[in-house]
Amino acid sequence: MKIGFIGTGNMGSAMMGGMVSSGIVAASNVMASDIFQAALDRISDQLNIATSTNNRDVVDFADIVFLAVKPQYLAGAIDGIKDMDFTDKIVVSIAAGQSIEKLTELFGKQLKLIRVMPNTPALVGEAMSALSPNELVSEDEADIVLHLFESFGKAEIVPEKLQDAVVGISGSSPAYVYVFIEALADGAVAEGMPRAQAYKFAAQAVLGSAKMVLETGEHPGVLKDAVCSPGGTTIEAVATLEALGFRNAVIEAERVCVEKSRDL
């Protein structure tokens, strides 16, 4: 199938790069549009794909059209293409907080729509993406788009009512993790470790821990208990985190993030 991207920002570029580099889509079957020629030159040089400054060229070209623009630019992008024939096309939107109902309203007609919440680790091939198709998208079509997202990370289909929760747990959570990594490094720097080395130790510890959860299938609590020797250093640290409200701080941060997403 031919793939089209309206928007070549960091997320759109990462998604195209993952699809092409994985071999899931040939470069000759990808086209991107952007209002900035410099952005198109960059992505063309990187991936050797077709480009255009006209969004309508992408719609004419593609079987699957990705709306990879920020929410504030979404209405304008759709306004320029909504009169075109989308009968045999799938439209995929990654604009945060924009519901399928809102997208349908902007197009002014029924069409095959998939709302997606990816996250920035797509830039390193480790995204977590949640896909919510509307009722016009067949199971086979949803699987095709799911497979595309799996080329640059992990992806799952979820009911649209969970999309706000997805923002809290994966869309925005890389920022929480970066704060945690920075705090871990600060603690090591306070004990005399050079900062660059501290960031490396902290980031690798987080990466390894996440991999343990995904690959062992064990409950995080079980893995935590395995590190906490009786009377040891780790249980002292965990007890202090609990006393200072670490767990509740994370939950509350996620809840306000979800509430903000609903307000959008």
PASEBA-1860 file (N, C-alpha, C; in nm, 3 decimals):
! residues 264
1> MKIGFIGT> 0.083/-0.119/0.000/0.000/0.000/0.000/0.087/0.125/0.000 ~ 0.035/0.233/-0.056/0.108/0.358/-0.058/0.073/0.441/0.066 ~ 0.177/0.500/0.124/0.166/0.570/0.250/0.193/0.718/0.227 ~ 0.109/0.805/0.284/0.129/0.948/0.273/0.131/1.016/0.408 ~ 0.220/1.113/0.425/0.230/1.187/0.550/0.209/1.336/0.524 ~ 0.112/1.393/0.593/0.094/1.537/0.593/0.160/1.588/0.721 ~ 0.278/1.645/0.708/0.358/1.688/0.822/0.485/1.604/0.834 ~ 0.599/1.672/0.847/0.728/1.601/0.857/0.806/1.647/0.980
9> GNMGSAMM> 0.735/1.672/1.090/0.802/1.707/1.214/0.874/1.587/1.274 ~ 0.917/1.599/1.398/0.994/1.491/1.461/0.918/1.359/1.463 ~ 0.789/1.364/1.500/0.713/1.239/1.509/0.688/1.180/1.372 ~ 0.643/1.263/1.278/0.617/1.213/1.144/0.742/1.156/1.080 ~ 0.853/1.225/1.096/0.980/1.178/1.039/1.024/1.046/1.101 ~ 1.007/1.035/1.234/1.043/0.911/1.302/0.958/0.795/1.254 ~ 0.828/0.819/1.233/0.739/0.714/1.187/0.775/0.670/1.046 ~ 0.798/0.767/0.957/0.838/0.731/0.821/0.970/0.656/0.821
17> GGMVSSGI> 1.064/0.703/0.901/1.194/0.638/0.909/1.184/0.494/0.955 ~ 1.097/0.470/1.055/1.079/0.334/1.104/1.018/0.242/1.001 ~ 0.920/0.293/0.930/0.854/0.212/0.827/0.948/0.177/0.713 ~ 1.025/0.276/0.668/1.114/0.253/0.553/1.234/0.168/0.593 ~ 1.297/0.201/0.707/1.419/0.128/0.747/1.390/-0.016/0.783 ~ 1.267/-0.044/0.831/1.231/-0.182/0.866/1.200/-0.266/0.742 ~ 1.178/-0.200/0.629/1.144/-0.272/0.506/0.997/-0.301/0.492 ~ 0.916/-0.254/0.589/0.771/-0.276/0.582/0.710/-0.202/0.464
25> VAASNVMA> 0.767/-0.085/0.433/0.721/-0.004/0.321/0.842/0.039/0.240 ~ 0.833/0.025/0.108/0.941/0.072/0.022/0.938/0.225/0.015 ~ 1.055/0.285/0.005/1.063/0.431/-0.003/0.982/0.485/-0.121 ~ 0.977/0.408/-0.228/0.902/0.452/-0.346/0.752/0.457/-0.323 ~ 0.705/0.396/-0.213/0.563/0.395/-0.180/0.527/0.493/-0.069 ~ 0.617/0.590/-0.045/0.593/0.689/0.060/0.604/0.830/0.001 ~ 0.510/0.915/0.038/0.517/1.057/0.000/0.485/1.141/0.123 ~ 0.552/1.255/0.135/0.529/1.346/0.247/0.508/1.488/0.197
33> SDIFQAAL> 0.427/1.563/0.271/0.407/1.704/0.238/0.433/1.789/0.361 ~ 0.474/1.913/0.335/0.502/2.007/0.443/0.503/2.147/0.381 ~ 0.473/2.249/0.463/0.477/2.385/0.410/0.620/2.438/0.400 ~ 0.713/2.368/0.468/0.853/2.413/0.468/0.936/2.326/0.373 ~ 0.991/2.387/0.270/1.071/2.313/0.173/1.195/2.254/0.237 ~ 1.255/2.324/0.333/1.375/2.273/0.400/1.346/2.141/0.471 ~ 1.227/2.130/0.530/1.189/2.006/0.598/1.173/1.893/0.497 ~ 1.116/1.925/0.381/1.099/1.824/0.276/1.234/1.780/0.220
41> DRISDQLN> 1.326/1.875/0.203/1.460/1.841/0.153/1.531/1.747/0.251 ~ 1.513/1.774/0.381/1.578/1.690/0.482/1.525/1.547/0.477 ~ 1.393/1.532/0.475/1.337/1.396/0.477/1.361/1.324/0.346 ~ 1.365/1.398/0.235/1.395/1.336/0.105/1.538/1.284/0.101 ~ 1.632/1.363/0.156/1.772/1.320/0.160/1.789/1.197/0.250 ~ 1.715/1.193/0.361/1.728/1.083/0.456/1.668/0.953/0.404 ~ 1.549/0.962/0.343/1.474/0.842/0.311/1.453/0.818/0.162 ~ 1.486/0.916/0.082/1.468/0.905/-0.064/1.323/0.883/-0.102
49> IATSTNNR> 1.234/0.961/-0.037/1.090/0.951/-0.066/1.045/1.070/-0.149 ~ 0.927/1.059/-0.209/0.869/1.170/-0.283/0.816/1.274/-0.185 ~ 0.820/1.401/-0.224/0.772/1.509/-0.137/0.693/1.611/-0.218 ~ 0.615/1.691/-0.146/0.537/1.797/-0.209/0.502/1.903/-0.105 ~ 0.487/2.026/-0.148/0.438/2.131/-0.059/0.285/2.137/-0.061 ~ 0.222/2.050/-0.139/0.076/2.049/-0.153/0.019/1.922/-0.088 ~ -0.058/1.939/0.017/-0.117/1.824/0.087/-0.206/1.739/-0.003 ~ -0.266/1.799/-0.102/-0.356/1.726/-0.191/-0.280/1.622/-0.273
57> DVVDFADI> -0.154/1.649/-0.302/-0.073/1.550/-0.375/-0.057/1.423/-0.292 ~ -0.043/1.438/-0.162/-0.029/1.322/-0.073/-0.158/1.240/-0.072 ~ -0.272/1.307/-0.066/-0.399/1.235/-0.065/-0.420/1.162/-0.196 ~ -0.388/1.226/-0.308/-0.398/1.160/-0.439/-0.311/1.035/-0.445 ~ -0.194/1.043/-0.384/-0.093/0.937/-0.393/-0.124/0.817/-0.303 ~ -0.172/0.844/-0.181/-0.169/0.743/-0.075/-0.298/0.664/-0.057 ~ -0.280/0.540/-0.010/-0.392/0.458/0.037/-0.418/0.483/0.185 ~ -0.310/0.513/0.260/-0.320/0.546/0.402/-0.259/0.685/0.420
65> VFLAVKPQ> -0.339/0.778/0.469/-0.295/0.916/0.486/-0.276/0.944/0.635 ~ -0.154/0.979/0.673/-0.123/1.012/0.812/-0.128/1.163/0.831 ~ -0.213/1.206/0.924/-0.217/1.347/0.963/-0.119/1.365/1.079 ~ 0.003/1.404/1.046/0.110/1.414/1.146/0.138/1.561/1.177 ~ 0.032/1.634/1.210/0.046/1.775/1.243/0.001/1.797/1.387 ~ 0.045/1.909/1.446/0.005/1.942/1.582/-0.144/1.977/1.584 ~ -0.209/1.957/1.700/-0.354/1.980/1.709/-0.398/2.117/1.660 ~ -0.318/2.220/1.686/-0.359/2.356/1.648/-0.357/2.378/1.497
73> YLAGAIDG> -0.290/2.290/1.423/-0.283/2.302/1.277/-0.374/2.200/1.206 ~ -0.441/2.117/1.284/-0.517/2.007/1.225/-0.634/2.057/1.140 ~ -0.711/2.151/1.192/-0.828/2.200/1.120/-0.788/2.260/0.986 ~ -0.680/2.337/0.983/-0.633/2.396/0.858/-0.589/2.293/0.757 ~ -0.519/2.189/0.805/-0.473/2.083/0.716/-0.591/2.008/0.655 ~ -0.690/1.977/0.738/-0.806/1.904/0.690/-0.889/1.990/0.595 ~ -0.899/2.118/0.625/-0.980/2.208/0.541/-0.934/2.207/0.396 ~ -0.804/2.188/0.375/-0.751/2.191/0.239/-0.769/2.062/0.160
81> IKDMDFTD> -0.814/1.955/0.229/-0.826/1.826/0.160/-0.964/1.762/0.177 ~ -1.051/1.821/0.257/-1.176/1.752/0.294/-1.271/1.729/0.178 ~ -1.254/1.805/0.068/-1.343/1.787/-0.047/-1.298/1.673/-0.138 ~ -1.184/1.610/-0.105/-1.131/1.504/-0.192/-1.200/1.370/-0.163 ~ -1.179/1.274/-0.253/-1.243/1.142/-0.242/-1.160/1.052/-0.151 ~ -1.217/1.015/-0.036/-1.148/0.928/0.061/-1.212/0.789/0.066 ~ -1.290/0.753/-0.034/-1.369/0.630/-0.030/-1.284/0.508/0.001 ~ -1.171/0.494/-0.063/-1.087/0.374/-0.046/-0.961/0.403/0.034
89> KIVVSIAA> -0.965/0.508/0.114/-0.847/0.547/0.190/-0.871/0.536/0.340 ~ -0.763/0.519/0.414/-0.768/0.521/0.560/-0.693/0.646/0.606 ~ -0.756/0.721/0.695/-0.692/0.841/0.750/-0.651/0.813/0.894 ~ -0.524/0.837/0.924/-0.470/0.812/1.058/-0.425/0.945/1.117 ~ -0.482/0.981/1.232/-0.446/1.107/1.297/-0.367/1.082/1.425 ~ -0.255/1.155/1.440/-0.177/1.144/1.564/-0.190/1.273/1.646 ~ -0.286/1.359/1.613/-0.305/1.485/1.685/-0.363/1.458/1.823 ~ -0.292/1.498/1.926/-0.333/1.471/2.064/-0.465/1.538/2.096
97> GQSIEKLT> -0.552/1.464/2.166/-0.676/1.519/2.217/-0.787/1.539/2.115 ~ -0.764/1.497/1.991/-0.864/1.517/1.885/-0.940/1.387/1.861 ~ -1.064/1.384/1.902/-1.143/1.262/1.897/-1.184/1.226/1.754 ~ -1.228/1.103/1.737/-1.280/1.059/1.608/-1.403/1.142/1.570 ~ -1.485/1.175/1.669/-1.602/1.260/1.643/-1.559/1.396/1.590 ~ -1.457/1.455/1.652/-1.407/1.585/1.609/-1.347/1.577/1.469 ~ -1.271/1.471/1.442/-1.211/1.453/1.309/-1.318/1.440/1.202 ~ -1.422/1.362/1.232/-1.533/1.345/1.138/-1.601/1.478/1.112
105> ELFGKQLK> -1.619/1.556/1.217/-1.681/1.688/1.204/-1.596/1.780/1.114 ~ -1.464/1.775/1.131/-1.375/1.859/1.050/-1.379/1.818/0.903 ~ -1.388/1.689/0.875/-1.397/1.642/0.737/-1.536/1.667/0.678 ~ -1.635/1.672/0.765/-1.771/1.695/0.719/-1.833/1.575/0.650 ~ -1.780/1.456/0.677/-1.834/1.335/0.616/-1.776/1.213/0.687 ~ -1.839/1.099/0.665/-1.792/0.974/0.721/-1.678/0.918/0.636 ~ -1.572/0.873/0.702/-1.462/0.808/0.631/-1.388/0.718/0.730 ~ -1.299/0.636/0.678/-1.224/0.543/0.762/-1.119/0.621/0.840
113> LIRVMPNT> -1.134/0.622/0.973/-1.046/0.700/1.059/-0.985/0.614/1.169 ~ -0.858/0.639/1.196/-0.792/0.575/1.311/-0.723/0.685/1.391 ~ -0.761/0.697/1.517/-0.696/0.792/1.608/-0.583/0.720/1.679 ~ -0.465/0.783/1.681/-0.347/0.717/1.738/-0.276/0.811/1.835 ~ -0.230/0.756/1.947/-0.143/0.829/2.039/-0.009/0.756/2.045 ~ 0.092/0.804/1.969/0.227/0.748/1.981/0.304/0.826/2.088 ~ 0.432/0.802/2.103/0.512/0.887/2.192/0.652/0.908/2.134 ~ 0.726/0.999/2.194/0.852/1.043/2.135/0.962/0.936/2.125
121> PALVGEAM> 0.962/0.828/2.205/1.062/0.724/2.180/1.053/0.659/2.042 ~ 0.953/0.699/1.963/0.952/0.660/1.821/1.080/0.704/1.753 ~ 1.142/0.811/1.803/1.265/0.863/1.744/1.380/0.764/1.755 ~ 1.372/0.670/1.850/1.476/0.568/1.864/1.418/0.428/1.843 ~ 1.303/0.420/1.778/1.244/0.291/1.746/1.181/0.219/1.863 ~ 1.146/0.292/1.970/1.089/0.229/2.089/0.959/0.297/2.132 ~ 0.875/0.332/2.036/0.748/0.397/2.067/0.651/0.300/2.135 ~ 0.554/0.357/2.205/0.436/0.283/2.250/0.317/0.358/2.192
129> SALSPNEL> 0.244/0.293/2.102/0.134/0.359/2.031/0.001/0.289/2.057 ~ -0.102/0.368/2.076/-0.238/0.315/2.096/-0.325/0.357/1.978 ~ -0.392/0.261/1.915/-0.473/0.287/1.797/-0.621/0.263/1.827 ~ -0.705/0.359/1.784/-0.850/0.345/1.800/-0.916/0.367/1.664 ~ -0.956/0.260/1.596/-1.024/0.275/1.466/-1.172/0.306/1.484 ~ -1.231/0.375/1.386/-1.376/0.390/1.389/-1.442/0.268/1.327 ~ -1.576/0.267/1.324/-1.649/0.146/1.284/-1.637/0.117/1.134 ~ -1.589/0.211/1.055/-1.574/0.189/0.910/-1.445/0.117/0.874
137> VSEDEADI> -1.352/0.109/0.968/-1.223/0.043/0.944/-1.240/-0.107/0.974 ~ -1.209/-0.190/0.877/-1.221/-0.335/0.898/-1.109/-0.385/0.988 ~ -1.127/-0.506/1.040/-1.024/-0.566/1.125/-0.893/-0.583/1.049 ~ -0.901/-0.624/0.923/-0.781/-0.641/0.841/-0.711/-0.507/0.818 ~ -0.788/-0.403/0.794/-0.728/-0.271/0.772/-0.661/-0.220/0.900 ~ -0.727/-0.242/1.014/-0.668/-0.201/1.141/-0.537/-0.275/1.167 ~ -0.533/-0.403/1.131/-0.411/-0.482/1.149/-0.297/-0.431/1.061 ~ -0.330/-0.386/0.941/-0.228/-0.331/0.852/-0.165/-0.206/0.914
145> VLHLFESF> -0.248/-0.117/0.966/-0.197/0.006/1.027/-0.122/-0.026/1.156 ~ -0.173/-0.121/1.233/-0.104/-0.165/1.355/0.037/-0.214/1.322 ~ 0.048/-0.291/1.216/0.177/-0.346/1.174/0.274/-0.233/1.137 ~ 0.222/-0.127/1.076/0.306/-0.012/1.042/0.363/0.051/1.169 ~ 0.279/0.067/1.270/0.326/0.128/1.395/0.423/0.037/1.469 ~ 0.410/-0.092/1.452/0.502/-0.185/1.518/0.641/-0.182/1.455 ~ 0.656/-0.112/1.342/0.788/-0.102/1.280/0.880/-0.007/1.355 ~ 0.824/0.074/1.446/0.910/0.165/1.524/0.876/0.160/1.673
153> GKAEIVPE> 0.835/0.042/1.720/0.807/0.024/1.861/0.697/-0.078/1.883 ~ 0.624/-0.064/1.992/0.512/-0.152/2.022/0.382/-0.075/2.001 ~ 0.276/-0.148/1.967/0.147/-0.084/1.940/0.034/-0.178/1.975 ~ -0.076/-0.121/2.021/-0.195/-0.200/2.053/-0.319/-0.122/2.014 ~ -0.425/-0.195/1.982/-0.555/-0.134/1.955/-0.631/-0.123/2.087 ~ -0.684/-0.003/2.114/-0.757/0.020/2.239/-0.889/0.091/2.206 ~ -0.991/0.078/2.291/-1.114/0.156/2.271/-1.082/0.304/2.283 ~ -1.150/0.387/2.206/-1.119/0.530/2.208/-1.137/0.591/2.348
161> KLQDAVVG> -1.227/0.536/2.429/-1.249/0.591/2.563/-1.124/0.582/2.651 ~ -1.026/0.499/2.611/-0.902/0.486/2.688/-0.791/0.579/2.639 ~ -0.817/0.656/2.532/-0.710/0.738/2.475/-0.658/0.842/2.574 ~ -0.743/0.898/2.657/-0.694/0.995/2.757/-0.602/0.926/2.858 ~ -0.639/0.805/2.898/-0.552/0.729/2.989/-0.419/0.698/2.922 ~ -0.423/0.672/2.793/-0.299/0.645/2.718/-0.207/0.766/2.721 ~ -0.265/0.886/2.710/-0.182/1.007/2.719/-0.107/1.009/2.851 ~ -0.175/0.973/2.959/-0.112/0.976/3.090/-0.006/0.871/3.110
169> ISGSSPAY> -0.031/0.749/3.058/0.062/0.640/3.088/0.175/0.625/2.988 ~ 0.155/0.669/2.862/0.264/0.653/2.766/0.290/0.778/2.682 ~ 0.185/0.853/2.648/0.206/0.970/2.565/0.293/1.074/2.633 ~ 0.263/1.105/2.758/0.337/1.207/2.833/0.443/1.149/2.926 ~ 0.434/1.021/2.957/0.519/0.964/3.062/0.669/0.963/3.033 ~ 0.714/0.967/2.906/0.860/0.982/2.889/0.915/1.101/2.966 ~ 0.837/1.210/2.976/0.884/1.326/3.052/0.899/1.292/3.200 ~ 0.806/1.212/3.255/0.819/1.174/3.396/0.947/1.093/3.416
177> VYVFIEAL> 0.973/1.003/3.320/1.090/0.916/3.331/1.218/0.998/3.321 ~ 1.218/1.099/3.234/1.337/1.184/3.223/1.363/1.258/3.354 ~ 1.255/1.303/3.420/1.272/1.368/3.550/1.332/1.270/3.651 ~ 1.285/1.145/3.648/1.337/1.042/3.739/1.485/1.015/3.711 ~ 1.521/1.003/3.582/1.660/0.980/3.545/1.748/1.097/3.592 ~ 1.697/1.219/3.572/1.774/1.336/3.614/1.793/1.337/3.766 ~ 1.687/1.300/3.840/1.697/1.297/3.985/1.795/1.189/4.031 ~ 1.790/1.071/3.968/1.886/0.965/4.001/2.029/1.013/3.980
185> ADGAVAEG> 2.051/1.080/3.866/2.185/1.131/3.836/2.227/1.236/3.937 ~ 2.134/1.325/3.974/2.167/1.428/4.073/2.214/1.365/4.204 ~ 2.146/1.258/4.244/2.186/1.190/4.367/2.327/1.134/4.358 ~ 2.361/1.077/4.241/2.495/1.023/4.223/2.600/1.134/4.217 ~ 2.565/1.245/4.151/2.656/1.360/4.146/2.683/1.413/4.287 ~ 2.580/1.414/4.371/2.597/1.458/4.509/2.695/1.369/4.585 ~ 2.708/1.244/4.539/2.801/1.151/4.602/2.937/1.146/4.532 ~ 2.956/1.237/4.435/3.088/1.249/4.373/3.103/1.194/4.233
193> MPRAQAYK> 2.998/1.137/4.174/3.010/1.080/4.039/3.002/1.192/3.935 ~ 3.087/1.189/3.831/3.077/1.288/3.722/2.938/1.281/3.656 ~ 2.884/1.396/3.617/2.746/1.402/3.571/2.722/1.316/3.447 ~ 2.811/1.322/3.348/2.790/1.244/3.226/2.783/1.095/3.258 ~ 2.868/1.051/3.347/2.868/0.910/3.388/2.740/0.877/3.466 ~ 2.696/0.971/3.548/2.574/0.949/3.628/2.453/0.931/3.538 ~ 2.441/1.014/3.432/2.330/0.999/3.339/2.333/0.862/3.271 ~ 2.451/0.816/3.236/2.464/0.686/3.169/2.419/0.573/3.263
201> FAAQAVLG> 2.466/0.577/3.387/2.428/0.474/3.484/2.277/0.475/3.509 ~ 2.221/0.595/3.528/2.079/0.606/3.558/1.993/0.560/3.441 ~ 2.027/0.606/3.320/1.948/0.571/3.202/1.953/0.422/3.173 ~ 2.072/0.362/3.188/2.085/0.219/3.162/2.009/0.137/3.266 ~ 2.007/0.184/3.390/1.933/0.114/3.494/1.783/0.115/3.463 ~ 1.732/0.230/3.415/1.590/0.240/3.378/1.560/0.152/3.257 ~ 1.647/0.157/3.156/1.629/0.075/3.037/1.627/-0.074/3.072 ~ 1.723/-0.117/3.152/1.731/-0.258/3.190/1.611/-0.302/3.272
209> SAKMVLET> 1.566/-0.216/3.362/1.450/-0.249/3.446/1.324/-0.264/3.362 ~ 1.305/-0.172/3.267/1.188/-0.181/3.179/1.193/-0.309/3.095 ~ 1.312/-0.343/3.049/1.327/-0.465/2.969/1.295/-0.589/3.052 ~ 1.332/-0.587/3.180/1.300/-0.699/3.268/1.149/-0.718/3.280 ~ 1.076/-0.608/3.294/0.930/-0.617/3.304/0.870/-0.676/3.177 ~ 0.916/-0.627/3.062/0.859/-0.671/2.934/0.896/-0.814/2.899 ~ 1.020/-0.852/2.927/1.067/-0.983/2.880/1.041/-1.096/2.977 ~ 1.034/-1.067/3.107/1.007/-1.176/3.203/0.858/-1.198/3.223
217> GEHPGVLK> 0.778/-1.093/3.202/0.635/-1.105/3.228/0.602/-1.106/3.376 ~ 0.701/-1.083/3.461/0.677/-1.082/3.605/0.609/-0.952/3.647 ~ 0.533/-0.959/3.756/0.474/-0.838/3.814/0.588/-0.747/3.862 ~ 0.577/-0.616/3.838/0.683/-0.526/3.885/0.713/-0.539/4.034 ~ 0.609/-0.568/4.113/0.631/-0.585/4.256/0.720/-0.704/4.288 ~ 0.705/-0.812/4.210/0.790/-0.931/4.229/0.934/-0.898/4.195 ~ 0.954/-0.824/4.085/1.090/-0.786/4.046/1.151/-0.692/4.149 ~ 1.070/-0.602/4.203/1.118/-0.512/4.309/1.162/-0.590/4.432
225> DAVCSPGG> 1.079/-0.688/4.472/1.111/-0.769/4.590/1.242/-0.845/4.571 ~ 1.270/-0.886/4.446/1.392/-0.963/4.420/1.518/-0.880/4.442 ~ 1.505/-0.748/4.433/1.621/-0.660/4.454/1.636/-0.622/4.601 ~ 1.526/-0.631/4.676/1.524/-0.585/4.815/1.564/-0.696/4.913 ~ 1.692/-0.707/4.940/1.739/-0.806/5.038/1.699/-0.762/5.178 ~ 1.668/-0.858/5.266/1.630/-0.823/5.404/1.739/-0.740/5.473 ~ 1.698/-0.628/5.528/1.793/-0.543/5.598/1.895/-0.476/5.509 ~ 1.870/-0.476/5.377/1.969/-0.425/5.283/1.950/-0.279/5.246
233> TTIEAVAT> 2.033/-0.235/5.150/2.032/-0.096/5.108/1.906/-0.060/5.029 ~ 1.862/-0.153/4.943/1.751/-0.122/4.852/1.621/-0.102/4.927 ~ 1.593/-0.187/5.025/1.467/-0.173/5.098/1.464/-0.043/5.178 ~ 1.581/0.003/5.221/1.589/0.133/5.289/1.549/0.245/5.192 ~ 1.600/0.237/5.069/1.568/0.338/4.968/1.420/0.333/4.932 ~ 1.365/0.212/4.914/1.224/0.197/4.879/1.135/0.251/4.991 ~ 1.172/0.223/5.115/1.094/0.272/5.229/1.092/0.424/5.232 ~ 1.205/0.486/5.198/1.212/0.632/5.195/1.126/0.689/5.082
241> LEALGFRN> 1.130/0.623/4.965/1.044/0.667/4.855/0.897/0.663/4.896 ~ 0.857/0.556/4.963/0.718/0.544/5.007/0.685/0.651/5.111 ~ 0.776/0.675/5.203/0.751/0.774/5.308/0.736/0.914/5.250 ~ 0.806/0.941/5.139/0.801/1.073/5.076/0.690/1.085/4.971 ~ 0.611/0.978/4.956/0.496/0.985/4.866/0.526/0.966/4.720 ~ 0.633/0.891/4.690/0.675/0.872/4.551/0.563/0.810/4.467 ~ 0.507/0.701/4.514/0.405/0.629/4.439/0.282/0.719/4.415 ~ 0.238/0.785/4.521/0.120/0.871/4.509/0.148/0.991/4.418
249> AVIEAERV> 0.270/1.043/4.420/0.306/1.155/4.334/0.294/1.115/4.187 ~ 0.338/0.995/4.153/0.329/0.947/4.016/0.184/0.931/3.974 ~ 0.104/0.870/4.060/-0.038/0.848/4.029/-0.110/0.980/4.010 ~ -0.086/1.075/4.100/-0.153/1.205/4.090/-0.109/1.282/3.967 ~ 0.021/1.274/3.933/0.070/1.341/3.813/0.001/1.284/3.689 ~ -0.013/1.154/3.686/-0.078/1.089/3.572/-0.226/1.130/3.564 ~ -0.290/1.140/3.678/-0.433/1.176/3.679/-0.455/1.318/3.629 ~ -0.370/1.413/3.667/-0.388/1.551/3.618/-0.355/1.559/3.469
257> CVEKSRDL> -0.263/1.476/3.424/-0.230/1.469/3.282/-0.350/1.421/3.202 ~ -0.416/1.316/3.251/-0.535/1.262/3.185/-0.648/1.365/3.183 ~ -0.665/1.436/3.294/-0.770/1.537/3.302/-0.744/1.650/3.202 ~ -0.620/1.689/3.188/-0.584/1.793/3.090/-0.613/1.744/2.948 ~ -0.585/1.617/2.923/-0.613/1.561/2.791/-0.763/1.566/2.762 ~ -0.845/1.535/2.861/-0.990/1.542/2.843/-1.034/1.685/2.813 ~ -0.970/1.782/2.878/-1.007/1.923/2.858/-0.976/1.972/2.716 ~ -0.876/1.907/2.652/-0.842/1.946/2.515/-0.955/1.917/2.418
END
